[in-house]
Amino acid sequence: MVKYSLALLLCATASGASAQQPNGVQTAPLLSSETLLQVSAHGTIKAVPDQATLSTNVVSDGSSTDQARLRNAEVAQRLIAAARSAGVPEAAMRTEALRVGPRFKPDKDGDDTDVIIGYRAQTRLSIKLRDMAMVARVYDALAGAGASGIDGPQFDFADDAPLKSRARAAAVAVAQAQAADYATPFGLHVSRILRISERTSFAENGQDIVVTASRTNAATPPVLPGEQNVTADVWIDFVLTR
């Protein structure tokens, strides 16, 4: 499916004048018989993502940094083992963060004081899944292994290059069609192109599920990737003549 929006600027130029771009760059001079048509076109391609990322974290407290780190490492190892048992290869797992620091006694308003009452260690692990059927299974495995929280899934594409190419082609086709629409009523046609530029982007439509330790016994919600938009925006300066 292709969606688009269009912004147009049509202007005639005097003999020997140059087309001035918004960024100050000048292109080749236009002849007195030529007219500049500046087109901005938007192309959108919809596709179902083919990979998902889950992020999980472990938070452990202790009376010393060593105790907090040891407790944290034990749970983190359980999470990794649980993910492996669920079919996740080690190459799909990545440690995102390791932290350890003091915990402070709160005052009556809940703000930290300078009094240290213990230490807290945290580990964050991300898991990339190429098989969507594994998402719910891995989700359950992490929750059952003692994850303090699970974020995701975040959906995306293993290879988005073909989708970006299709989005560019869609945007260019829109620009060409609109150039013809505007040129024809004036008895003009496109003779050449002065400049082409583009921007590409994703429209993220994935869902984000957050699970804390108090909810790890709850049923796993359905995991549906849905569709995401891959878009391209092109700016094309057409030269029109009779």
C-alpha positions, 0 to 999 in steps of 0.5 A: 500500500502506498500513501503520500502527501505532496507540497508543490512550488511552481515558479517561472524564472527569468533568463539566465537566473539560477535555481536557488535551493533552500540550503543556498546551493545553486544549480545550473541556470534556467533559460527564459523558456524554462519553468522550475517546479519543486515537488516534495513527495511522500511514499509509505510501504507497509510490512509486517516486522520479522524480528522482535527484541525483548529486554529484561533486567535483574535488580538485587540488593545486598549489605555490600557491593560484593553481596549485591553483585553475587545475588545479581549474577546468580539471577542473571545466570538463571535468565540466560539459562532459561533463554537458552532452554527456550531456544535462544542462541547465545549470539542473540543475547546481549548485555546492555548494562551492568550497574552497582551502587549504594542505596540511601535511607529515605527521609520522611518525604521519600527523598534520599539522605546521605545515610547508606543502608545497602547496595544495589546491583543491576543487569540488563539483557536484550534478546533479539528473536528472528522467530516470532513464534518464540516471543511468548515462550521466551517471555514466559521463560524469563518471567519464570526465572526471576526477571525483575522486569521485561520490556518489549517486544519491540518489532523491526526488520532484519533487513529493511533495505528492500523496503526502503527501496520500495518506499523511495520508488513509491515517492518518486512515482508520486512526484513524477505523476504530480509533475505531469499533472501540473505541467500538462494544463500549461502545455508544458512537459518535464525536460530535465531534473535539477536536483533530487534529495531524500529522507527515510524514516520508520514509523514505529507501530510495535507494542511495548509490554512491561512486566514487573516481578509482581506480575510474573505469574500472570498469563502471557498476553498475545504477541502480534507484530502488526504492520509497520510503515517504512517511509521515504520523502523526496524533494525533486526540482523539475524543469518544465518546457513547452 
